[in-house]
Amino acid sequence: MSTPVRKRNRVRTGALALTAVAALALGTAATAGASGATDAEAAPAPAAAAAKDGPTSVAYVEVNNHSMRNVGKYTLADGDNVFDVAVIFAANINYDTNSKSAYLHFNENVQRVLDNADTEIRPLQEQGIKVVLSVLGNHEGAGFANFPSQETASAFAKEMSDTVAEYGLDGIDFDDEYADYGNNGTGQPNDSSFVHLVTALRANLPDKIISLYNIGPAASRLSYGGVDVSGKFDYAWNPYYGTWQVPGIGLPKSQLSPAAVEIGRTSQSTVGSLAGRTVSEGYGVFLTYNLDGNDRSADVSAFTRELYGSDAVYTP
């Protein structure tokens, strides 16, 4: 049996330094699949999101414990979706010690979500919610920042883009945690790896979402050999829940989330304050983590009132 991805503790201190990342253009999250893909055509094209006035709201879901369907249960008073992007947390970048290569791995819970896309993913897309797969380290030494060559980085990028096409997803999210660089004889982070990886993935997914959780060695290695991949991302956000940290990259405010909250753990007063600051300072994204299956309408309303001028309505 494969090792399940470890549930992370996202409550961190705001004093930790952040690394540079990149950003969003929600309108680029189109429904076309990767070049050469065959299965994406079988999936219905996601509906266009409602023309909601306000920042883009993102929800990470721990699928080891909760259903992706919960993201679609929250609307505003006028019927618009609360959440615009749902992130499946998380697939893994693993390491094969025989072939000495990284590979994309799904634990049984992520595989269940993908295998049941008709009930876990497609209903959200039909509501106009984009569904993105997060990829996370798994303590095996493989990470986004230590591919030894452009060829190995491109091979992993193809695995990710093939997955997006096969399951009809809307993109990939990078989360460079828990790689444990150096395990199993793997290399330490290098300057070229992530640039090659992101360049190849964007070439494979020209019209899909590519997002970056602003953490880890990869997030500080966005430029190499005269190539800066910052502009190849669609989303950039602060990873420290309950804090305000502007990602250190020269991108429009509309593409950044300095606020990050954990639903049910970040106090409602803090959530409201961070949401209000998002609006008052003109930022275009609001990040939330760990939406579960309980009625969290009070926690969700704490930010929707500030972002959209409406309480959230929960429909079981």
C-alpha positions in Angstrom: 0.0 0.0 0.0 1.3 3.4 -0.9 2.1 5.9 1.9 -0.7 8.5 2.2 0.2 12.1 1.9 0.8 13.6 5.3 -1.8 16.0 6.6 0.0 19.3 7.1 -0.2 21.7 10.0 -0.6 25.1 8.3 -0.6 27.3 11.4 2.7 29.1 11.1 4.1 32.2 12.4 4.1 35.3 10.3 7.7 35.9 11.1 8.8 33.2 8.7 10.3 34.6 5.6 8.4 34.1 2.3 9.9 33.4 -1.0 9.1 34.8 -4.4 6.2 33.4 -6.5 3.9 34.1 -9.2 0.4 34.9 -10.1 -3.0 34.6 -11.6 -5.2 35.5 -14.4 -8.5 33.7 -13.7 -9.6 34.3 -17.2 -6.8 32.1 -18.5 -8.3 29.0 -16.8 -9.9 27.7 -20.0 -11.0 24.2 -20.6 -8.7 23.1 -23.4 -6.6 20.0 -22.6 -2.9 19.4 -23.1 -1.6 18.9 -26.6 -1.9 15.3 -27.8 -4.4 14.4 -25.0 -7.2 12.1 -25.8 -9.3 11.7 -22.7 -10.0 15.3 -21.9 -12.4 15.5 -24.8 -14.7 13.1 -23.1 -15.2 15.4 -20.1 -17.7 18.2 -20.3 -16.3 21.7 -20.7 -16.6 23.5 -17.4 -19.2 26.3 -17.4 -18.1 29.9 -17.3 -18.0 31.2 -13.7 -20.7 33.6 -12.7 -19.6 37.3 -13.1 -19.1 37.8 -9.4 -17.9 41.2 -8.3 -14.9 40.8 -6.1 -11.7 38.8 -5.5 -11.3 35.2 -6.6 -11.8 32.8 -3.7 -9.7 29.6 -3.5 -10.5 26.5 -1.4 -7.9 23.8 -0.7 -9.6 20.5 0.3 -7.8 17.7 2.2 -9.2 14.8 0.3 -7.8 12.3 2.7 -10.6 13.5 5.0 -13.2 15.5 3.0 -15.1 15.6 -0.2 -14.4 18.0 -3.0 -18.2 18.4 -3.4 -18.2 20.6 -0.3 -16.8 23.4 -2.3 -19.9 23.7 -4.3 -22.2 23.9 -1.3 -21.6 27.6 -0.6 -23.2 30.4 -2.5 -23.8 34.1 -2.0 -27.3 35.5 -1.4 -27.7 36.1 -5.2 -26.7 32.5 -6.0 -23.2 33.2 -7.2 -20.5 30.6 -6.1 -18.5 31.6 -3.0 -15.5 29.7 -4.3 -14.0 30.1 -7.8 -11.2 27.6 -7.6 -11.1 24.2 -5.7 -7.7 22.6 -5.1 -7.4 18.8 -4.7 -4.9 18.4 -1.9 -2.7 16.5 -2.8 -0.9 14.3 -5.2 2.8 13.7 -4.6 6.1 13.9 -6.3 7.7 10.5 -5.4 11.1 9.0 -6.2 11.8 5.6 -7.8 15.1 4.4 -6.4 15.6 1.8 -9.2 15.2 4.2 -12.1 16.5 7.1 -10.1 13.7 9.3 -11.3 10.8 11.3 -9.9 7.2 10.3 -10.7 3.7 11.5 -10.0 1.9 9.5 -7.3 -1.7 9.4 -6.1 -2.5 8.0 -2.7 -5.8 6.0 -2.5 -7.8 9.1 -1.6 -6.6 11.3 -4.4 -7.0 8.3 -6.8 -10.6 7.9 -5.6 -11.4 11.5 -6.4 -9.9 11.3 -9.8 -11.6 7.9 -10.6 -14.9 9.4 -9.4 -14.5 12.6 -11.4 -18.1 12.4 -12.5 -19.3 12.9 -8.9 -16.3 14.7 -7.3 -15.1 17.1 -10.0 -17.5 17.5 -12.8 -20.4 18.9 -10.7 -18.1 21.7 -9.5 -17.0 22.5 -13.0 -20.6 22.5 -14.1 -21.2 25.2 -11.5 -18.3 27.2 -12.9 -15.7 26.3 -10.3 -12.3 25.4 -11.6 -10.7 22.2 -10.2 -6.9 22.1 -9.8 -4.6 19.3 -8.6 -2.0 20.2 -6.0 1.3 18.3 -6.1 3.3 18.0 -2.9 6.6 16.4 -1.8 6.5 13.1 0.0 9.8 12.8 2.0 11.5 10.7 -0.7 14.0 13.3 -1.9 12.2 14.2 -5.1 11.1 17.8 -5.4 10.4 20.4 -8.0 13.8 22.1 -7.4 16.2 19.2 -7.9 15.6 17.8 -11.4 19.2 17.2 -12.7 18.4 18.1 -16.4 15.9 19.7 -18.6 14.9 16.3 -19.9 14.0 14.9 -16.5 12.0 18.1 -15.6 10.1 17.9 -18.9 9.3 14.2 -18.3 7.6 15.1 -15.0 5.8 18.0 -16.6 4.4 15.6 -19.1 3.1 13.3 -16.4 1.3 16.3 -14.8 -0.2 17.6 -18.0 -1.3 14.1 -19.1 -3.1 13.8 -15.7 -4.9 17.1 -16.3 -6.0 15.8 -19.7 -7.0 12.3 -18.6 -9.2 13.5 -15.7 -10.5 16.7 -17.3 -8.9 19.0 -14.7 -8.3 22.7 -14.9 -4.7 22.9 -13.9 -1.8 22.1 -11.5 -0.8 23.7 -8.2 2.9 23.5 -7.0 3.5 23.1 -3.3 7.2 22.6 -2.5 7.0 21.1 1.0 8.1 17.8 2.5 10.4 16.9 -0.4 13.3 16.2 2.0 15.9 17.0 -0.6 18.8 14.6 -0.4 16.9 11.5 0.7 17.5 8.4 -1.3 20.7 9.9 -2.7 18.8 12.7 -4.5 20.4 16.1 -5.2 19.9 19.4 -3.4 17.9 22.2 -5.0 19.5 23.7 -8.1 18.8 26.9 -10.0 17.6 25.4 -13.3 15.2 22.7 -12.2 12.0 24.6 -11.5 12.5 26.9 -14.4 12.7 23.9 -16.8 9.7 22.3 -15.1 7.4 25.3 -15.2 8.5 26.2 -18.8 7.6 22.7 -20.0 4.3 22.5 -18.1 3.2 25.8 -19.5 4.0 24.7 -23.0 1.9 21.6 -22.4 -0.9 23.5 -20.7 -1.1 26.9 -22.5 -4.7 27.6 -21.4 -4.8 25.9 -18.0 -4.2 27.2 -14.4 -0.7 26.8 -13.0 -0.5 28.0 -9.4 2.3 28.2 -6.9 2.0 28.0 -3.1 4.6 30.5 -2.0 6.9 28.2 -0.1 10.0 26.0 -0.4 13.2 26.1 -2.5 11.3 26.1 -5.8 9.5 29.3 -4.9 12.9 31.2 -4.7 14.2 29.7 -7.9 12.0 31.3 -10.6 14.8 32.6 -12.9 17.7 30.9 -14.7 19.7 31.5 -17.8 17.9 34.7 -18.6 14.5 33.0 -18.3 12.1 34.2 -15.6 9.0 31.9 -15.2 7.1 34.2 -12.9 4.7 35.2 -15.7 3.9 31.6 -16.5 1.9 31.2 -13.3 -1.7 32.2 -12.8 -1.9 32.3 -9.0 0.4 33.3 -6.2 -0.5 33.3 -2.5 0.7 33.6 1.0 1.0 30.1 2.6 0.9 31.1 6.3 -2.6 30.9 7.6 -3.9 33.7 9.8 -1.4 36.1 8.4 -1.0 38.9 5.8 2.1 38.5 3.6 2.4 40.0 0.1 4.1 37.6 -2.2 7.4 39.2 -3.2 7.0 39.4 -6.9 6.3 42.2 -9.3 2.9 41.3 -10.5 -0.4 43.1 -10.4 -2.3 43.1 -7.1 -5.2 41.4 -9.0 -3.1 38.3 -9.2 -2.0 38.0 -5.6 -3.4 36.7 -2.3 -1.5 38.2 0.7 -4.3 36.8 3.0 -4.5 33.2 3.9 -7.0 31.6 6.3 -7.7 28.1 7.6 -11.5 27.6 7.8 -12.6 26.7 11.3 -9.2 27.5 12.8 -8.5 31.1 11.9 -10.8 33.2 14.1 -13.7 34.8 12.3 -12.5 38.3 13.4 -9.1 37.6 11.8 -10.7 36.3 8.7 -12.9 39.4 8.4 -9.9 41.7 9.0 -7.8 39.9 6.3 -10.7 40.0 3.8 -11.4 43.6 4.5 -7.7 44.4 3.9 -7.8 42.4 0.7 -10.5 44.7 -0.6 -9.2 48.0 0.8 -5.7 47.4 -0.6 -6.9 46.2 -4.0 -5.8 42.6 -4.1 -7.6 40.1 -6.3 -7.4 36.7 -4.6 -8.4 35.3 -1.2 -6.9 31.9 -0.1 -8.6 29.4 2.2 -7.6 26.0 3.4 -9.2 22.9 4.8 -12.9 23.3 3.9 -14.6 20.3 5.5 -18.0 18.7 5.4 -19.5 20.7 8.3 -21.7 23.7 7.9 -19.0 26.4 7.9 -21.3 29.2 6.7 -20.4 31.4 9.7 -16.7 31.1 9.0 -17.2 31.6 5.3 -19.5 34.6 5.8 -16.7 36.2 7.8 -14.9 36.8 4.5 -17.8 36.9 2.0 -19.3 39.9 3.8 -16.1 41.8 3.3 -15.2 40.5 -0.2 -18.7 40.5 -1.8 -21.1 42.3 0.6 -23.1 39.1 1.3 -23.4 36.3 3.8 -22.7 32.8 2.6 -25.5 30.3 2.2 -24.8 26.6 2.9 -26.8 24.0 1.0 -26.1 20.5 2.2 
